[in-house]
Amino acid sequence: MNKYKHIFFDLDHTIWDFDKNAEETLNELFILHRLQEIGLSSADLFIETYTRNNHELWAQYHVGAITRDELREARFKRTFIQLGLHPDLIPADFEDAYVRLCPTKTNLFPHAHETLRYLQGKYTLHLISNGFKESQKLKIAGTNLGQYFQHIIVSEDVGVNKPDKAIFEYAVNLAGTSRQESVMIGDSLEADVYGALNYGMDAIFFNPFSAPKPVDVPVQITHLKELITLL
């Protein structure tokens, strides 16, 4: 591990706890938009259904199968319809309300600041995110994460998403380093791990829920703090 000089992190689901922040947001919006009064009996079922749909749509977005606007249009519409709500009853501004509120949430994975402070003393750190630019700015500002990263690379600015090799090449060139001196850390096997490995960069799989690790994934961690001893 001593060969590394630059570490590239994913943000959502790796440092910023997307699911926890989304759950807080949706519980608030469930009440604010009076979803129980229009036929949704359970906030928990609503959140569970949304989370499944959102993950599926983000997987499609990563590989360019859908656009940002298609993702945003589909995730709540699909959720409401699956839960039996008539399309005419879907709150028109629900997606906009979610996009405004969720990025202001500040839940991070345990030991995020501690780990990043330690790594910053040994390596140059960067972010590579497929998240939406305006949302990522709010997340980083609200959690004071910007202090750790020399470069914050958002796919919208580059024009391609992870796992495309071009975004990794762009990031490495921007950092003034090489793939051999770099490692990518992220939760998405497709976007972060295989994206980096296919580019020729080492990768560490962040696997906080202990999902089965594919045999072709060389290194995984289940807690961010493990990076302190690993790196």
Z-matrix of the N, CA and C atoms (Angstrom, degrees):
N
C 1 1.457
C 2 1.534 1 112.34
N 3 1.341 2 117.31 1 -15.93
C 4 1.461 3 119.88 2 -176.02
C 5 1.520 4 113.37 3 -69.35
N 6 1.337 5 116.53 4 -10.99
C 7 1.467 6 118.94 5 -179.08
C 8 1.520 7 112.20 6 -73.24
N 9 1.337 8 118.22 7 -16.88
C 10 1.453 9 120.67 8 -174.39
C 11 1.522 10 111.60 9 -77.58
N 12 1.313 11 114.26 10 142.49
C 13 1.462 12 121.19 11 172.43
C 14 1.532 13 111.34 12 -120.70
N 15 1.332 14 115.64 13 -23.25
C 16 1.463 15 120.86 14 -177.32
C 17 1.527 16 109.41 15 -129.46
N 18 1.336 17 115.59 16 134.99
C 19 1.455 18 121.84 17 176.27
C 20 1.519 19 108.74 18 -118.03
N 21 1.321 20 115.80 19 129.19
C 22 1.463 21 122.58 20 178.20
C 23 1.530 22 108.62 21 -109.39
N 24 1.316 23 116.20 22 124.11
C 25 1.456 24 122.39 23 -179.89
C 26 1.523 25 111.21 24 -107.72
N 27 1.317 26 115.40 25 146.54
C 28 1.455 27 121.81 26 160.73
C 29 1.531 28 107.55 27 -79.30
N 30 1.339 29 117.57 28 161.58
C 31 1.471 30 120.48 29 179.61
C 32 1.522 31 112.16 30 -104.03
N 33 1.327 32 117.65 31 -65.39
C 34 1.463 33 121.13 32 -175.65
C 35 1.521 34 111.04 33 -69.80
N 36 1.323 35 115.84 34 134.48
C 37 1.467 36 123.26 35 179.59
C 38 1.533 37 112.55 36 70.99
N 39 1.329 38 117.52 37 2.58
C 40 1.458 39 120.99 38 179.42
C 41 1.524 40 110.58 39 -121.69
N 42 1.314 41 117.10 40 -49.45
C 43 1.465 42 121.89 41 174.76
C 44 1.532 43 109.18 42 -111.88
N 45 1.330 44 116.24 43 -53.18
C 46 1.465 45 122.09 44 178.08
C 47 1.517 46 108.35 45 -84.36
N 48 1.342 47 117.49 46 121.83
C 49 1.466 48 121.85 47 -173.63
C 50 1.529 49 109.42 48 -78.19
N 51 1.306 50 115.15 49 87.00
C 52 1.465 51 122.00 50 -173.37
C 53 1.525 52 111.22 51 -57.18
N 54 1.319 53 117.51 52 -49.44
C 55 1.459 54 119.97 53 -174.13
C 56 1.526 55 111.83 54 -65.20
N 57 1.312 56 117.51 55 -40.54
C 58 1.469 57 120.39 56 179.01
C 59 1.519 58 110.74 57 -66.51
N 60 1.323 59 116.83 58 -42.21
C 61 1.458 60 120.44 59 178.73
C 62 1.523 61 111.94 60 -67.20
N 63 1.321 62 116.18 61 -38.78
C 64 1.465 63 120.06 62 177.17
C 65 1.521 64 110.87 63 -65.46
N 66 1.321 65 116.94 64 -40.21
C 67 1.468 66 120.50 65 179.43
C 68 1.536 67 111.12 66 -61.91
N 69 1.327 68 116.64 67 -44.19
C 70 1.467 69 120.08 68 176.98
C 71 1.528 70 110.86 69 -59.75
N 72 1.328 71 115.11 70 -45.59
C 73 1.461 72 120.31 71 -178.78
C 74 1.519 73 111.61 72 -62.51
N 75 1.323 74 117.09 73 -46.34
C 76 1.453 75 120.89 74 -175.72
C 77 1.524 76 112.02 75 -69.65
N 78 1.315 77 117.53 76 -33.36
C 79 1.465 78 119.46 77 174.75
C 80 1.525 79 110.59 78 -62.60
N 81 1.336 80 116.35 79 -40.60
C 82 1.462 81 120.14 80 178.28
C 83 1.528 82 111.23 81 -67.20
N 84 1.333 83 116.41 82 -43.45
C 85 1.466 84 119.85 83 -177.78
C 86 1.529 85 111.77 84 -71.46
N 87 1.323 86 116.78 85 -29.80
C 88 1.468 87 120.62 86 177.21
C 89 1.521 88 110.09 87 -58.51
N 90 1.329 89 115.14 88 -41.77
C 91 1.472 90 120.37 89 179.08
C 92 1.532 91 110.74 90 -76.12
N 93 1.326 92 116.08 91 -46.18
C 94 1.461 93 120.66 92 -176.03
C 95 1.527 94 111.92 93 -59.97
N 96 1.333 95 115.57 94 -40.68
C 97 1.467 96 119.95 95 -178.16
C 98 1.526 97 112.82 96 -92.13
N 99 1.329 98 116.60 97 6.37
C 100 1.463 99 122.55 98 175.50
C 101 1.530 100 111.73 99 51.25
N 102 1.329 101 115.06 100 48.73
C 103 1.465 102 119.46 101 -175.90
C 104 1.523 103 112.22 102 -65.30
N 105 1.323 104 117.00 103 -27.51
C 106 1.463 105 118.88 104 178.64
C 107 1.527 106 110.92 105 -64.81
N 108 1.331 107 115.80 106 -32.20
C 109 1.463 108 119.98 107 -178.03
C 110 1.523 109 112.56 108 -73.35
N 111 1.325 110 117.73 109 -18.82
C 112 1.471 111 119.40 110 179.79
C 113 1.527 112 112.20 111 -105.64
N 114 1.358 113 115.94 112 11.15
C 115 1.461 114 118.17 113 169.71
C 116 1.508 115 117.68 114 119.07
N 117 1.336 116 118.48 115 -0.84
C 118 1.466 117 119.83 116 177.84
C 119 1.526 118 108.47 117 -99.11
N 120 1.309 119 115.78 118 110.94
C 121 1.463 120 119.99 119 -170.76
C 122 1.521 121 113.51 120 -82.74
N 123 1.342 122 118.09 121 -22.96
C 124 1.458 123 120.71 122 -170.99
C 125 1.523 124 111.73 123 -130.60
N 126 1.325 125 116.13 124 120.26
C 127 1.468 126 119.81 125 174.43
C 128 1.517 127 110.50 126 -65.52
N 129 1.321 128 117.42 127 -37.57
C 130 1.468 129 121.01 128 -179.20
C 131 1.523 130 111.24 129 -62.33
N 132 1.332 131 117.13 130 -44.01
C 133 1.466 132 120.46 131 179.11
C 134 1.521 133 110.72 132 -66.77
N 135 1.326 134 116.49 133 -37.57
C 136 1.460 135 120.62 134 176.96
C 137 1.527 136 110.75 135 -61.15
N 138 1.322 137 116.79 136 -45.83
C 139 1.465 138 121.58 137 -179.27
C 140 1.525 139 110.62 138 -66.54
N 141 1.323 140 116.72 139 -42.31
C 142 1.467 141 120.62 140 179.57
C 143 1.525 142 111.22 141 -61.90
N 144 1.327 143 116.54 142 -43.61
C 145 1.466 144 121.02 143 -179.52
C 146 1.515 145 111.20 144 -67.95
N 147 1.323 146 116.64 145 -43.67
C 148 1.459 147 120.46 146 176.76
C 149 1.530 148 111.38 147 -59.99
N 150 1.318 149 116.80 148 -45.93
C 151 1.467 150 120.92 149 -176.94
C 152 1.519 151 110.72 150 -59.51
N 153 1.318 152 117.07 151 -43.30
C 154 1.464 153 120.55 152 178.46
C 155 1.529 154 110.60 153 -62.64
N 156 1.324 155 116.61 154 -47.24
C 157 1.466 156 119.96 155 -179.86
C 158 1.524 157 111.56 156 -64.00
N 159 1.311 158 116.57 157 -41.78
C 160 1.465 159 120.15 158 -178.38
C 161 1.522 160 111.37 159 -63.47
N 162 1.330 161 116.57 160 -42.85
C 163 1.466 162 119.90 161 178.84
C 164 1.522 163 110.79 162 -62.95
N 165 1.337 164 116.85 163 -41.91
C 166 1.463 165 120.07 164 179.96
C 167 1.524 166 111.35 165 -64.36
N 168 1.314 167 116.55 166 -42.06
C 169 1.465 168 120.44 167 -179.08
C 170 1.518 169 112.00 168 -69.93
N 171 1.351 170 116.75 169 -37.56
C 172 1.463 171 118.76 170 176.93
C 173 1.524 172 111.10 171 -64.79
N 174 1.332 173 117.42 172 -36.10
C 175 1.470 174 119.88 173 176.69
C 176 1.530 175 110.19 174 -61.00
N 177 1.326 176 116.67 175 -38.20
C 178 1.470 177 120.10 176 177.19
C 179 1.531 178 110.90 177 -69.81
N 180 1.330 179 116.10 178 -38.54
C 181 1.468 180 120.01 179 -179.80
C 182 1.524 181 111.25 180 -65.17
N 183 1.335 182 116.45 181 -39.29
C 184 1.465 183 120.71 182 179.80
C 185 1.524 184 111.61 183 -53.82
N 186 1.331 185 116.27 184 -40.38
C 187 1.470 186 119.83 185 -174.71
C 188 1.529 187 112.36 186 -97.66
N 189 1.342 188 116.65 187 10.68
C 190 1.452 189 120.32 188 175.08
C 191 1.509 190 115.69 189 79.39
N 192 1.343 191 117.05 190 14.57
C 193 1.462 192 119.74 191 -178.95
C 194 1.525 193 112.08 192 -75.84
N 195 1.325 194 117.34 193 -25.21
C 196 1.458 195 121.64 194 176.31
C 197 1.530 196 108.60 195 -136.77
N 198 1.316 197 116.05 196 161.69
C 199 1.459 198 121.24 197 178.82
C 200 1.520 199 110.66 198 -92.35
N 201 1.321 200 115.11 199 171.78
C 202 1.463 201 120.52 200 176.35
C 203 1.520 202 110.53 201 -59.05
N 204 1.324 203 117.01 202 -45.40
C 205 1.466 204 120.26 203 -177.92
C 206 1.522 205 111.17 204 -65.89
N 207 1.320 206 117.18 205 -36.86
C 208 1.465 207 120.24 206 178.20
C 209 1.519 208 110.77 207 -66.58
N 210 1.315 209 116.67 208 -39.04
C 211 1.462 210 120.34 209 177.02
C 212 1.520 211 110.37 210 -61.08
N 213 1.318 212 115.98 211 -49.94
C 214 1.471 213 120.23 212 -177.23
C 215 1.520 214 111.82 213 -64.90
N 216 1.307 215 116.63 214 -35.92
C 217 1.466 216 119.55 215 -179.25
C 218 1.525 217 111.23 216 -70.99
N 219 1.327 218 116.88 217 -33.71
C 220 1.464 219 120.55 218 -170.26
C 221 1.521 220 114.38 219 -87.18
N 222 1.334 221 118.38 220 -33.78
C 223 1.466 222 118.26 221 -165.33
C 224 1.528 223 113.66 222 -64.40
N 225 1.317 224 118.64 223 -41.96
C 226 1.463 225 119.09 224 178.94
C 227 1.523 226 111.77 225 -85.27
N 228 1.337 227 116.74 226 -37.11
C 229 1.468 228 118.81 227 177.51
C 230 1.522 229 110.22 228 -58.21
N 231 1.320 230 116.58 229 -45.64
C 232 1.461 231 120.48 230 178.96
C 233 1.526 232 110.89 231 -62.39
N 234 1.322 233 116.36 232 -41.16
C 235 1.465 234 120.93 233 -178.53
C 236 1.522 235 111.27 234 -64.32
N 237 1.324 236 117.03 235 -48.21
C 238 1.467 237 120.34 236 -179.44
C 239 1.529 238 110.82 237 -61.03
N 240 1.323 239 116.93 238 -43.70
C 241 1.475 240 120.46 239 -177.48
C 242 1.526 241 110.17 240 -67.20
N 243 1.328 242 117.75 241 -41.43
C 244 1.463 243 120.04 242 178.49
C 245 1.525 244 112.06 243 -61.65
N 246 1.319 245 116.31 244 -28.61
C 247 1.463 246 120.51 245 179.55
C 248 1.530 247 112.30 246 -89.31
N 249 1.342 248 116.16 247 8.81
C 250 1.448 249 120.54 248 171.21
C 251 1.511 250 115.72 249 90.28
N 252 1.328 251 117.29 250 10.67
C 253 1.463 252 120.04 251 -179.51
C 254 1.524 253 110.09 252 -83.11
N 255 1.314 254 116.50 253 134.26
C 256 1.469 255 120.35 254 177.46
C 257 1.529 256 108.47 255 -66.45
N 258 1.352 257 117.56 256 137.72
C 259 1.476 258 120.39 257 -178.25
C 260 1.517 259 114.17 258 -52.45
N 261 1.341 260 117.47 259 -32.38
C 262 1.462 261 120.52 260 -179.26
C 263 1.525 262 112.40 261 -67.63
N 264 1.325 263 117.25 262 -18.33
C 265 1.458 264 121.20 263 -177.24
C 266 1.532 265 113.04 264 -96.30
N 267 1.323 266 116.84 265 -4.61
C 268 1.468 267 119.98 266 -179.62
C 269 1.530 268 109.42 267 -66.90
N 270 1.328 269 118.29 268 124.82
C 271 1.473 270 120.00 269 179.51
C 272 1.525 271 110.99 270 -58.93
N 273 1.316 272 116.12 271 124.99
C 274 1.468 273 120.61 272 -172.17
C 275 1.519 274 112.89 273 -65.24
N 276 1.321 275 117.18 274 -31.31
C 277 1.465 276 120.14 275 -174.21
C 278 1.524 277 113.07 276 -103.49
N 279 1.332 278 117.83 277 16.72
C 280 1.463 279 119.88 278 -174.43
C 281 1.529 280 111.88 279 -65.36
N 282 1.315 281 116.82 280 -45.72
C 283 1.471 282 120.57 281 179.73
C 284 1.520 283 110.64 282 -60.68
N 285 1.318 284 116.73 283 -44.69
C 286 1.471 285 120.03 284 179.82
C 287 1.523 286 111.27 285 -62.44
N 288 1.325 287 116.83 286 -40.89
C 289 1.461 288 120.63 287 178.89
C 290 1.522 289 110.83 288 -63.93
N 291 1.321 290 115.59 289 -40.16
C 292 1.470 291 120.15 290 178.62
C 293 1.528 292 110.98 291 -64.31
N 294 1.320 293 116.70 292 -45.42
C 295 1.467 294 121.23 293 -177.94
C 296 1.527 295 111.27 294 -65.10
N 297 1.314 296 117.07 295 -31.68
C 298 1.470 297 120.14 296 177.67
C 299 1.525 298 111.68 297 -73.55
N 300 1.313 299 116.61 298 -40.11
C 301 1.471 300 120.10 299 -171.47
C 302 1.522 301 113.81 300 -87.51
N 303 1.317 302 118.07 301 -44.83
C 304 1.459 303 120.36 302 -171.45
C 305 1.531 304 114.00 303 -58.32
N 306 1.334 305 119.95 304 -43.56
C 307 1.471 306 118.96 305 -178.57
C 308 1.531 307 114.06 306 -65.83
N 309 1.330 308 117.45 307 -12.30
C 310 1.462 309 119.70 308 178.55
C 311 1.526 310 111.95 309 -84.96
N 312 1.323 311 117.42 310 -7.57
C 313 1.461 312 120.92 311 178.62
C 314 1.525 313 109.71 312 -74.17
N 315 1.306 314 116.87 313 153.38
C 316 1.473 315 119.78 314 -167.80
C 317 1.526 316 114.53 315 -125.82
N 318 1.327 317 118.31 316 17.48
C 319 1.464 318 119.52 317 178.91
C 320 1.526 319 110.60 318 -73.51
N 321 1.321 320 115.83 319 125.23
C 322 1.465 321 122.33 320 174.63
C 323 1.521 322 109.06 321 -113.08
N 324 1.315 323 116.48 322 163.39
C 325 1.456 324 119.35 323 173.29
C 326 1.538 325 108.95 324 -67.47
N 327 1.335 326 117.22 325 150.10
C 328 1.474 327 120.50 326 -176.26
C 329 1.529 328 112.48 327 -52.97
N 330 1.324 329 114.48 328 139.86
C 331 1.471 330 124.12 329 175.31
C 332 1.524 331 113.46 330 66.26
N 333 1.350 332 117.42 331 21.68
C 334 1.465 333 119.69 332 -178.71
C 335 1.528 334 111.33 333 -61.41
N 336 1.318 335 117.82 334 -52.66
C 337 1.467 336 120.17 335 -178.13
C 338 1.523 337 111.13 336 -64.28
N 339 1.302 338 117.04 337 -43.66
C 340 1.469 339 121.06 338 179.74
C 341 1.522 340 111.10 339 -58.27
N 342 1.322 341 116.05 340 -45.82
C 343 1.459 342 120.89 341 -178.36
C 344 1.521 343 111.66 342 -67.49
N 345 1.325 344 116.51 343 -43.81
C 346 1.465 345 119.50 344 -179.17
C 347 1.525 346 111.72 345 -66.95
N 348 1.326 347 117.67 346 -37.10
C 349 1.473 348 119.83 347 176.21
C 350 1.517 349 110.82 348 -61.42
N 351 1.316 350 116.26 349 -43.54
C 352 1.471 351 120.40 350 179.01
C 353 1.535 352 110.72 351 -62.41
N 354 1.323 353 116.63 352 -49.59
C 355 1.460 354 120.19 353 -176.87
C 356 1.518 355 112.13 354 -65.90
N 357 1.327 356 116.30 355 -33.26
C 358 1.464 357 120.41 356 179.60
C 359 1.530 358 111.27 357 -62.59
N 360 1.318 359 116.76 358 -26.97
C 361 1.453 360 120.52 359 178.42
C 362 1.519 361 113.68 360 -75.81
N 363 1.333 362 117.29 361 -12.98
C 364 1.465 363 121.19 362 -176.67
C 365 1.532 364 113.68 363 -119.29
N 366 1.323 365 116.53 364 -25.37
C 367 1.462 366 121.18 365 -173.39
C 368 1.533 367 109.78 366 -135.53
N 369 1.320 368 115.23 367 166.78
C 370 1.457 369 120.65 368 168.41
C 371 1.521 370 107.56 369 -95.00
N 372 1.332 371 116.22 370 127.22
C 373 1.460 372 121.32 371 -173.36
C 374 1.523 373 110.91 372 -106.45
N 375 1.327 374 115.15 373 147.77
C 376 1.456 375 122.66 374 179.10
C 377 1.524 376 108.99 375 -142.91
N 378 1.315 377 116.28 376 160.57
C 379 1.462 378 122.75 377 172.95
C 380 1.523 379 109.87 378 -114.73
N 381 1.334 380 116.13 379 139.55
C 382 1.463 381 121.33 380 168.42
C 383 1.526 382 106.77 381 -126.92
N 384 1.328 383 116.93 382 117.52
C 385 1.461 384 120.25 383 -173.84
C 386 1.518 385 111.24 384 -130.30
N 387 1.341 386 114.71 385 139.63
C 388 1.468 387 121.05 386 170.06
C 389 1.523 388 111.68 387 -88.52
N 390 1.328 389 117.08 388 -2.60
C 391 1.453 390 120.32 389 -178.49
C 392 1.516 391 112.14 390 -65.48
N 393 1.321 392 115.51 391 166.71
C 394 1.460 393 120.47 392 -177.34
C 395 1.523 394 110.01 393 -76.24
N 396 1.317 395 115.43 394 136.05
C 397 1.465 396 122.40 395 -168.19
C 398 1.522 397 113.35 396 -54.18
N 399 1.327 398 116.64 397 -50.18
C 400 1.461 399 118.86 398 -175.80
C 401 1.530 400 111.68 399 -65.74
N 402 1.342 401 115.81 400 -34.54
C 403 1.464 402 119.88 401 178.70
C 404 1.520 403 111.24 402 -70.04
N 405 1.332 404 116.61 403 -40.94
C 406 1.463 405 119.74 404 -177.70
C 407 1.528 406 110.98 405 -65.25
N 408 1.314 407 117.22 406 -36.41
C 409 1.466 408 120.39 407 177.51
C 410 1.520 409 110.95 408 -60.58
N 411 1.328 410 116.75 409 -43.39
C 412 1.456 411 120.88 410 179.58
C 413 1.523 412 111.51 411 -65.44
N 414 1.326 413 116.57 412 -42.84
C 415 1.469 414 120.48 413 -179.94
C 416 1.524 415 110.96 414 -61.32
N 417 1.318 416 116.32 415 -45.06
C 418 1.466 417 121.27 416 -177.12
C 419 1.523 418 110.63 417 -68.40
N 420 1.325 419 116.65 418 -41.74
C 421 1.468 420 119.80 419 179.77
C 422 1.523 421 111.23 420 -66.42
N 423 1.329 422 116.90 421 -41.60
C 424 1.453 423 120.68 422 -176.27
C 425 1.511 424 114.80 423 -71.33
N 426 1.314 425 117.16 424 -20.63
C 427 1.465 426 121.59 425 -178.02
C 428 1.530 427 112.68 426 -110.31
N 429 1.324 428 116.83 427 1.56
C 430 1.467 429 122.14 428 179.13
C 431 1.529 430 112.05 429 59.27
N 432 1.316 431 116.43 430 35.69
C 433 1.466 432 120.56 431 -179.94
C 434 1.522 433 112.81 432 -84.40
N 435 1.314 434 117.14 433 -20.28
C 436 1.461 435 120.15 434 -175.17
C 437 1.511 436 114.03 435 -60.26
N 438 1.328 437 117.07 436 -24.59
C 439 1.466 438 121.09 437 -178.17
C 440 1.529 439 113.46 438 -62.73
N 441 1.312 440 117.24 439 -20.60
C 442 1.460 441 120.00 440 -174.07
C 443 1.527 442 113.98 441 -91.68
N 444 1.322 443 117.77 442 -18.75
C 445 1.462 444 120.09 443 -166.20
C 446 1.526 445 112.17 444 -112.61
N 447 1.331 446 114.47 445 129.89
C 448 1.464 447 119.56 446 177.32
C 449 1.520 448 110.62 447 -71.01
N 450 1.335 449 116.57 448 -41.62
C 451 1.460 450 121.07 449 179.56
C 452 1.522 451 109.74 450 -132.00
N 453 1.323 452 115.71 451 139.61
C 454 1.460 453 122.48 452 174.16
C 455 1.522 454 106.67 453 -117.87
N 456 1.315 455 115.81 454 109.23
C 457 1.454 456 122.45 455 -173.09
C 458 1.525 457 108.59 456 -106.80
N 459 1.324 458 115.91 457 118.92
C 460 1.462 459 121.46 458 -179.28
C 461 1.522 460 107.92 459 -112.34
N 462 1.321 461 115.69 460 135.15
C 463 1.466 462 120.09 461 -172.90
C 464 1.521 463 112.86 462 -57.91
N 465 1.330 464 117.13 463 -32.93
C 466 1.463 465 119.67 464 178.56
C 467 1.523 466 112.07 465 -58.48
N 468 1.325 467 117.12 466 -34.14
C 469 1.461 468 120.88 467 179.62
C 470 1.528 469 111.89 468 -75.49
N 471 1.316 470 115.91 469 -30.70
C 472 1.463 471 120.43 470 -176.92
C 473 1.524 472 111.39 471 -84.62
N 474 1.323 473 115.73 472 -32.77
C 475 1.456 474 119.87 473 -179.79
C 476 1.507 475 114.33 474 98.12
N 477 1.324 476 117.30 475 -2.08
C 478 1.464 477 122.23 476 175.57
C 479 1.526 478 108.30 477 -140.47
N 480 1.330 479 115.62 478 154.21
C 481 1.456 480 122.01 479 179.09
C 482 1.524 481 111.20 480 -100.05
N 483 1.326 482 117.09 481 153.70
C 484 1.453 483 118.65 482 160.59
C 485 1.523 484 106.63 483 -58.35
N 486 1.309 485 121.22 484 136.56
C 487 1.466 486 129.06 485 19.10
C 488 1.525 487 115.58 486 -97.22
N 489 1.302 488 119.22 487 15.14
C 490 1.466 489 121.10 488 -179.83
C 491 1.533 490 109.95 489 -57.65
N 492 1.305 491 116.06 490 131.78
C 493 1.469 492 120.36 491 -179.57
C 494 1.524 493 112.37 492 -57.56
N 495 1.342 494 115.97 493 -28.15
C 496 1.463 495 119.57 494 -174.44
C 497 1.523 496 112.45 495 -63.48
N 498 1.331 497 117.86 496 -33.57
C 499 1.459 498 118.49 497 -178.61
C 500 1.524 499 111.05 498 -73.25
N 501 1.323 500 117.31 499 -33.18
C 502 1.459 501 120.43 500 176.26
C 503 1.525 502 110.48 501 -70.05
N 504 1.323 503 116.00 502 -40.21
C 505 1.459 504 119.80 503 177.49
C 506 1.532 505 110.24 504 -63.77
N 507 1.313 506 116.43 505 -42.44
C 508 1.463 507 120.86 506 177.67
C 509 1.526 508 110.22 507 -59.32
N 510 1.330 509 116.88 508 -45.90
C 511 1.458 510 121.15 509 -177.78
C 512 1.527 511 111.94 510 -64.50
N 513 1.308 512 116.35 511 -43.41
C 514 1.460 513 120.85 512 179.90
C 515 1.529 514 110.62 513 -64.52
N 516 1.311 515 116.75 514 -43.32
C 517 1.469 516 120.14 515 178.76
C 518 1.525 517 111.47 516 -65.22
N 519 1.331 518 116.56 517 -40.15
C 520 1.462 519 120.65 518 178.25
C 521 1.522 520 111.05 519 -62.51
N 522 1.321 521 115.89 520 -37.50
C 523 1.460 522 120.67 521 179.92
C 524 1.527 523 112.63 522 -76.91
N 525 1.321 524 116.97 523 -13.25
C 526 1.455 525 120.62 524 -178.86
C 527 1.508 526 113.29 525 69.99
N 528 1.338 527 115.06 526 36.70
C 529 1.456 528 119.60 527 -177.27
C 530 1.526 529 109.26 528 -129.94
N 531 1.317 530 117.24 529 -162.79
C 532 1.468 531 122.50 530 178.70
C 533 1.524 532 108.62 531 -129.38
N 534 1.308 533 115.47 532 162.87
C 535 1.468 534 118.99 533 178.63
C 536 1.528 535 111.32 534 -65.28
N 537 1.333 536 116.81 535 -28.85
C 538 1.463 537 120.24 536 -179.19
C 539 1.528 538 112.19 537 -69.67
N 540 1.326 539 116.79 538 -24.99
C 541 1.463 540 121.12 539 -179.51
C 542 1.525 541 112.32 540 -98.03
N 543 1.337 542 116.21 541 12.45
C 544 1.466 543 120.80 542 -171.53
C 545 1.520 544 111.48 543 -127.13
N 546 1.328 545 115.48 544 154.58
C 547 1.456 546 121.49 545 174.78
C 548 1.528 547 108.02 546 -141.78
N 549 1.335 548 115.76 547 142.43
C 550 1.461 549 123.03 548 178.86
C 551 1.517 550 109.24 549 -105.74
N 552 1.336 551 117.08 550 136.08
C 553 1.460 552 121.95 551 178.78
C 554 1.519 553 108.19 552 -123.57
N 555 1.325 554 117.44 553 123.23
C 556 1.455 555 119.80 554 179.89
C 557 1.508 556 112.52 555 -166.25
N 558 1.343 557 115.00 556 167.75
C 559 1.466 558 121.03 557 -175.84
C 560 1.515 559 113.51 558 -89.95
N 561 1.331 560 117.41 559 -21.08
C 562 1.462 561 120.23 560 -174.75
C 563 1.516 562 110.46 561 -88.99
N 564 1.330 563 115.70 562 118.26
C 565 1.462 564 118.92 563 176.85
C 566 1.524 565 110.62 564 -60.78
N 567 1.329 566 116.21 565 -44.91
C 568 1.466 567 120.09 566 -176.39
C 569 1.520 568 111.30 567 -68.54
N 570 1.342 569 116.69 568 -53.71
C 571 1.463 570 120.62 569 -171.11
C 572 1.520 571 112.72 570 -78.30
N 573 1.329 572 116.75 571 -47.65
C 574 1.466 573 120.69 572 -172.16
C 575 1.522 574 113.05 573 -89.86
N 576 1.317 575 115.63 574 -54.55
C 577 1.474 576 119.55 575 -171.77
C 578 1.521 577 111.69 576 -74.73
N 579 1.327 578 117.05 577 -59.40
C 580 1.463 579 118.79 578 -179.49
C 581 1.520 580 111.59 579 -68.86
N 582 1.344 581 116.49 580 -31.38
C 583 1.456 582 118.76 581 175.52
C 584 1.512 583 111.95 582 -58.48
N 585 1.336 584 115.90 583 -47.36
C 586 1.461 585 120.33 584 179.13
C 587 1.517 586 111.90 585 -68.49
N 588 1.328 587 116.43 586 -46.14
C 589 1.469 588 119.93 587 -178.15
C 590 1.526 589 111.22 588 -60.85
N 591 1.309 590 117.21 589 -40.76
C 592 1.468 591 120.28 590 179.58
C 593 1.522 592 112.10 591 -67.52
N 594 1.326 593 116.22 592 -25.98
C 595 1.457 594 120.95 593 175.95
C 596 1.534 595 111.40 594 -78.49
N 597 1.321 596 116.63 595 -20.12
C 598 1.453 597 120.75 596 -177.92
C 599 1.510 598 113.28 597 103.79
N 600 1.322 599 117.23 598 12.40
C 601 1.462 600 123.50 599 178.49
C 602 1.526 601 108.93 600 -103.48
N 603 1.309 602 117.57 601 141.68
C 604 1.455 603 120.87 602 174.76
C 605 1.523 604 110.38 603 -64.90
N 606 1.336 605 115.82 604 157.80
C 607 1.459 606 120.22 605 -178.45
C 608 1.520 607 110.04 606 -145.31
N 609 1.321 608 114.90 607 148.73
C 610 1.462 609 122.71 608 174.64
C 611 1.520 610 107.20 609 -121.43
N 612 1.314 611 116.31 610 125.70
C 613 1.450 612 123.59 611 -178.07
C 614 1.525 613 109.35 612 -85.08
N 615 1.345 614 116.71 613 116.83
C 616 1.467 615 121.20 614 174.23
C 617 1.523 616 107.68 615 -86.56
N 618 1.315 617 116.22 616 114.14
C 619 1.462 618 122.36 617 -169.10
C 620 1.531 619 109.80 618 -129.63
N 621 1.341 620 117.35 619 69.28
C 622 1.469 621 120.04 620 -171.58
C 623 1.517 622 114.33 621 -67.88
N 624 1.318 623 117.86 622 -20.02
C 625 1.463 624 120.34 623 -178.48
C 626 1.531 625 111.79 624 -103.13
N 627 1.329 626 115.77 625 11.86
C 628 1.469 627 122.57 626 174.77
C 629 1.531 628 112.43 627 54.79
N 630 1.321 629 115.99 628 45.44
C 631 1.463 630 120.32 629 172.33
C 632 1.525 631 108.82 630 -67.11
N 633 1.318 632 118.16 631 156.06
C 634 1.464 633 119.87 632 178.65
C 635 1.530 634 111.20 633 -56.35
N 636 1.315 635 116.14 634 132.52
C 637 1.463 636 120.50 635 -179.45
C 638 1.519 637 110.33 636 -90.28
N 639 1.324 638 118.40 637 122.97
C 640 1.465 639 120.01 638 175.85
C 641 1.530 640 110.83 639 -59.86
N 642 1.311 641 116.13 640 148.50
C 643 1.456 642 120.28 641 -175.67
C 644 1.522 643 112.32 642 -67.33
N 645 1.333 644 117.13 643 -22.22
C 646 1.461 645 119.25 644 -178.88
C 647 1.527 646 112.59 645 -90.79
N 648 1.319 647 117.24 646 8.17
C 649 1.464 648 121.56 647 173.94
C 650 1.522 649 107.47 648 -99.63
N 651 1.330 650 118.35 649 112.64
C 652 1.466 651 120.37 650 -169.12
C 653 1.525 652 115.20 651 -72.83
N 654 1.323 653 118.07 652 -36.15
C 655 1.463 654 120.07 653 -172.44
C 656 1.520 655 109.45 654 -137.55
N 657 1.333 656 115.91 655 136.02
C 658 1.454 657 119.86 656 174.01
C 659 1.525 658 109.95 657 -137.32
N 660 1.336 659 115.17 658 157.25
C 661 1.454 660 122.15 659 171.20
C 662 1.521 661 107.26 660 -132.73
N 663 1.322 662 116.07 661 154.47
C 664 1.458 663 120.56 662 176.92
C 665 1.524 664 111.60 663 -110.04
N 666 1.334 665 117.77 664 -15.21
C 667 1.462 666 123.31 665 176.52
C 668 1.531 667 108.69 666 -135.31
N 669 1.313 668 116.90 667 141.76
C 670 1.463 669 120.17 668 -179.73
C 671 1.521 670 111.82 669 -58.88
N 672 1.313 671 117.37 670 -33.77
C 673 1.463 672 120.83 671 -175.51
C 674 1.529 673 111.93 672 -63.36
N 675 1.331 674 116.71 673 -21.38
C 676 1.470 675 119.82 674 176.83
C 677 1.528 676 111.59 675 -59.72
N 678 1.327 677 116.56 676 -24.93
C 679 1.472 678 119.56 677 -179.15
C 680 1.525 679 111.61 678 -65.73
N 681 1.319 680 117.29 679 -23.84
C 682 1.464 681 120.13 680 -179.28
C 683 1.532 682 110.71 681 -65.28
N 684 1.310 683 116.77 682 -39.12
C 685 1.466 684 119.89 683 177.89
C 686 1.533 685 111.72 684 -87.39
N 687 1.337 686 116.78 685 -28.56
C 688 1.467 687 119.65 686 -177.37
C 689 1.516 688 111.68 687 -75.65
N 690 1.331 689 116.82 688 -37.28
C 691 1.456 690 121.21 689 -176.53
C 692 1.523 691 112.34 690 -109.83
